[in-house]
Amino acid sequence: MQASTPQAVIVELCKLFYGLGWVTGTGGGISLREGGRVYMAPSGVQKERIVESDIYVMDEKGGVLEAPANTSLSPSECAPLFFKAFELRDAGAVIHSHGMEAMLVTLRHGERFACTQLEMIKGIEGHGFFDTLEVPIVDNTARERELADRMAAAIEAYPKSRAVLVRRHGVYIWGRDWVQAKTHAECYHYLFEASLRMAAMGVDAAETPAGGRALVHGGLDGEIIPKGGKP
């Protein structure tokens, strides 16, 4: 990407995510945090058609510093949830996706999504191939901003996760900056879709393959130990 400002990055990413089916029908969104300021796409607009002057600039407490000249716009309905990731995980960027695979995977799981021994797990910070990746799932609400407390509780309960799924809705994904958040989003969407396709084949993505290793961390000096003890 050649974008030089946070506003330009958001515009480019929204166009990209629209093509991926993550922000269709005015849904979804993205917010960046840089230099003590938060940059956020507006709510209820065609994300692939926004321009840089449509982007809100806010302080880190949510106060509007710069508003679009178009007074019909309003800050993203996702704003309280974006700020939870900023506050609780020191995120530099948060992506909200309505990707079909993210919504469908919530119909197959209870309080969390899990998978193991899939290569793209390695694309999520803090995870390796033999780890079990978990993503909490919270139930949806009538208004997006009403999800903030549920998202905060899920973030605290699953400290290794870089995402929170919302049942019958979509997913929030974050990273230290927009590059990592985008990478995480691509990997999570891949893993969600892979688990759905595996289920159609009769394979549970959360089960350790026959002859494989299910690993836990916690040995001396960060040693990785197979579940059940030393080999």
Secondary structure as a PSIPRED ss2 file (coil, helix, strand):
# PSIPRED VFORMAT (PSIPRED V4.0)

   1 M C   1.000  0.000  0.000
   2 Q C   1.000  0.000  0.000
   3 A C   1.000  0.000  0.000
   4 S C   1.000  0.000  0.000
   5 T C   1.000  0.000  0.000
   6 P H   0.000  1.000  0.000
   7 Q H   0.000  1.000  0.000
   8 A H   0.000  1.000  0.000
   9 V H   0.000  1.000  0.000
  10 I H   0.000  1.000  0.000
  11 V H   0.000  1.000  0.000
  12 E H   0.000  1.000  0.000
  13 L H   0.000  1.000  0.000
  14 C H   0.000  1.000  0.000
  15 K H   0.000  1.000  0.000
  16 L H   0.000  1.000  0.000
  17 F H   0.000  1.000  0.000
  18 Y H   0.000  1.000  0.000
  19 G H   0.000  1.000  0.000
  20 L H   0.000  1.000  0.000
  21 G C   1.000  0.000  0.000
  22 W C   1.000  0.000  0.000
  23 V C   1.000  0.000  0.000
  24 T H   0.000  1.000  0.000
  25 G H   0.000  1.000  0.000
  26 T H   0.000  1.000  0.000
  27 G C   1.000  0.000  0.000
  28 G C   1.000  0.000  0.000
  29 G E   0.000  0.000  1.000
  30 I E   0.000  0.000  1.000
  31 S E   0.000  0.000  1.000
  32 L E   0.000  0.000  1.000
  33 R E   0.000  0.000  1.000
  34 E E   0.000  0.000  1.000
  35 G C   1.000  0.000  0.000
  36 G C   1.000  0.000  0.000
  37 R E   0.000  0.000  1.000
  38 V E   0.000  0.000  1.000
  39 Y E   0.000  0.000  1.000
  40 M E   0.000  0.000  1.000
  41 A C   1.000  0.000  0.000
  42 P E   0.000  0.000  1.000
  43 S C   1.000  0.000  0.000
  44 G C   1.000  0.000  0.000
  45 V C   1.000  0.000  0.000
  46 Q C   1.000  0.000  0.000
  47 K H   0.000  1.000  0.000
  48 E H   0.000  1.000  0.000
  49 R H   0.000  1.000  0.000
  50 I C   1.000  0.000  0.000
  51 V C   1.000  0.000  0.000
  52 E H   0.000  1.000  0.000
  53 S H   0.000  1.000  0.000
  54 D H   0.000  1.000  0.000
  55 I C   1.000  0.000  0.000
  56 Y E   0.000  0.000  1.000
  57 V E   0.000  0.000  1.000
  58 M E   0.000  0.000  1.000
  59 D E   0.000  0.000  1.000
  60 E C   1.000  0.000  0.000
  61 K C   1.000  0.000  0.000
  62 G C   1.000  0.000  0.000
  63 G C   1.000  0.000  0.000
  64 V E   0.000  0.000  1.000
  65 L E   0.000  0.000  1.000
  66 E E   0.000  0.000  1.000
  67 A C   1.000  0.000  0.000
  68 P C   1.000  0.000  0.000
  69 A C   1.000  0.000  0.000
  70 N C   1.000  0.000  0.000
  71 T C   1.000  0.000  0.000
  72 S C   1.000  0.000  0.000
  73 L C   1.000  0.000  0.000
  74 S C   1.000  0.000  0.000
  75 P E   0.000  0.000  1.000
  76 S C   1.000  0.000  0.000
  77 E C   1.000  0.000  0.000
  78 C C   1.000  0.000  0.000
  79 A H   0.000  1.000  0.000
  80 P H   0.000  1.000  0.000
  81 L H   0.000  1.000  0.000
  82 F H   0.000  1.000  0.000
  83 F H   0.000  1.000  0.000
  84 K H   0.000  1.000  0.000
  85 A H   0.000  1.000  0.000
  86 F H   0.000  1.000  0.000
  87 E H   0.000  1.000  0.000
  88 L H   0.000  1.000  0.000
  89 R H   0.000  1.000  0.000
  90 D C   1.000  0.000  0.000
  91 A C   1.000  0.000  0.000
  92 G C   1.000  0.000  0.000
  93 A E   0.000  0.000  1.000
  94 V E   0.000  0.000  1.000
  95 I E   0.000  0.000  1.000
  96 H E   0.000  0.000  1.000
  97 S E   0.000  0.000  1.000
  98 H C   1.000  0.000  0.000
  99 G C   1.000  0.000  0.000
 100 M H   0.000  1.000  0.000
 101 E H   0.000  1.000  0.000
 102 A H   0.000  1.000  0.000
 103 M H   0.000  1.000  0.000
 104 L H   0.000  1.000  0.000
 105 V H   0.000  1.000  0.000
 106 T C   1.000  0.000  0.000
 107 L C   1.000  0.000  0.000
 108 R C   1.000  0.000  0.000
 109 H C   1.000  0.000  0.000
 110 G C   1.000  0.000  0.000
 111 E C   1.000  0.000  0.000
 112 R E   0.000  0.000  1.000
 113 F E   0.000  0.000  1.000
 114 A E   0.000  0.000  1.000
 115 C E   0.000  0.000  1.000
 116 T E   0.000  0.000  1.000
 117 Q C   1.000  0.000  0.000
 118 L C   1.000  0.000  0.000
 119 E H   0.000  1.000  0.000
 120 M H   0.000  1.000  0.000
 121 I H   0.000  1.000  0.000
 122 K H   0.000  1.000  0.000
 123 G H   0.000  1.000  0.000
 124 I C   1.000  0.000  0.000
 125 E C   1.000  0.000  0.000
 126 G C   1.000  0.000  0.000
 127 H C   1.000  0.000  0.000
 128 G C   1.000  0.000  0.000
 129 F C   1.000  0.000  0.000
 130 F C   1.000  0.000  0.000
 131 D C   1.000  0.000  0.000
 132 T E   0.000  0.000  1.000
 133 L E   0.000  0.000  1.000
 134 E E   0.000  0.000  1.000
 135 V E   0.000  0.000  1.000
 136 P E   0.000  0.000  1.000
 137 I E   0.000  0.000  1.000
 138 V E   0.000  0.000  1.000
 139 D C   1.000  0.000  0.000
 140 N C   1.000  0.000  0.000
 141 T C   1.000  0.000  0.000
 142 A C   1.000  0.000  0.000
 143 R C   1.000  0.000  0.000
 144 E H   0.000  1.000  0.000
 145 R H   0.000  1.000  0.000
 146 E H   0.000  1.000  0.000
 147 L H   0.000  1.000  0.000
 148 A H   0.000  1.000  0.000
 149 D H   0.000  1.000  0.000
 150 R H   0.000  1.000  0.000
 151 M H   0.000  1.000  0.000
 152 A H   0.000  1.000  0.000
 153 A H   0.000  1.000  0.000
 154 A H   0.000  1.000  0.000
 155 I H   0.000  1.000  0.000
 156 E H   0.000  1.000  0.000
 157 A H   0.000  1.000  0.000
 158 Y C   1.000  0.000  0.000
 159 P C   1.000  0.000  0.000
 160 K C   1.000  0.000  0.000
 161 S C   1.000  0.000  0.000
 162 R C   1.000  0.000  0.000
 163 A E   0.000  0.000  1.000
 164 V E   0.000  0.000  1.000
 165 L E   0.000  0.000  1.000
 166 V E   0.000  0.000  1.000
 167 R C   1.000  0.000  0.000
 168 R C   1.000  0.000  0.000
 169 H C   1.000  0.000  0.000
 170 G E   0.000  0.000  1.000
 171 V E   0.000  0.000  1.000
 172 Y E   0.000  0.000  1.000
 173 I E   0.000  0.000  1.000
 174 W E   0.000  0.000  1.000
 175 G E   0.000  0.000  1.000
 176 R C   1.000  0.000  0.000
 177 D C   1.000  0.000  0.000
 178 W H   0.000  1.000  0.000
 179 V H   0.000  1.000  0.000
 180 Q H   0.000  1.000  0.000
 181 A H   0.000  1.000  0.000
 182 K H   0.000  1.000  0.000
 183 T H   0.000  1.000  0.000
 184 H H   0.000  1.000  0.000
 185 A H   0.000  1.000  0.000
 186 E H   0.000  1.000  0.000
 187 C H   0.000  1.000  0.000
 188 Y H   0.000  1.000  0.000
 189 H H   0.000  1.000  0.000
 190 Y H   0.000  1.000  0.000
 191 L H   0.000  1.000  0.000
 192 F H   0.000  1.000  0.000
 193 E H   0.000  1.000  0.000
 194 A H   0.000  1.000  0.000
 195 S H   0.000  1.000  0.000
 196 L H   0.000  1.000  0.000
 197 R H   0.000  1.000  0.000
 198 M H   0.000  1.000  0.000
 199 A H   0.000  1.000  0.000
 200 A H   0.000  1.000  0.000
 201 M C   1.000  0.000  0.000
 202 G C   1.000  0.000  0.000
 203 V C   1.000  0.000  0.000
 204 D C   1.000  0.000  0.000
 205 A C   1.000  0.000  0.000
 206 A C   1.000  0.000  0.000
 207 E C   1.000  0.000  0.000
 208 T C   1.000  0.000  0.000
 209 P C   1.000  0.000  0.000
 210 A C   1.000  0.000  0.000
 211 G C   1.000  0.000  0.000
 212 G C   1.000  0.000  0.000
 213 R C   1.000  0.000  0.000
 214 A C   1.000  0.000  0.000
 215 L E   0.000  0.000  1.000
 216 V E   0.000  0.000  1.000
 217 H E   0.000  0.000  1.000
 218 G C   1.000  0.000  0.000
 219 G C   1.000  0.000  0.000
 220 L H   0.000  1.000  0.000
 221 D H   0.000  1.000  0.000
 222 G H   0.000  1.000  0.000
 223 E C   1.000  0.000  0.000
 224 I E   0.000  0.000  1.000
 225 I E   0.000  0.000  1.000
 226 P E   0.000  0.000  1.000
 227 K C   1.000  0.000  0.000
 228 G C   1.000  0.000  0.000
 229 G C   1.000  0.000  0.000
 230 K C   1.000  0.000  0.000
 231 P C   1.000  0.000  0.000
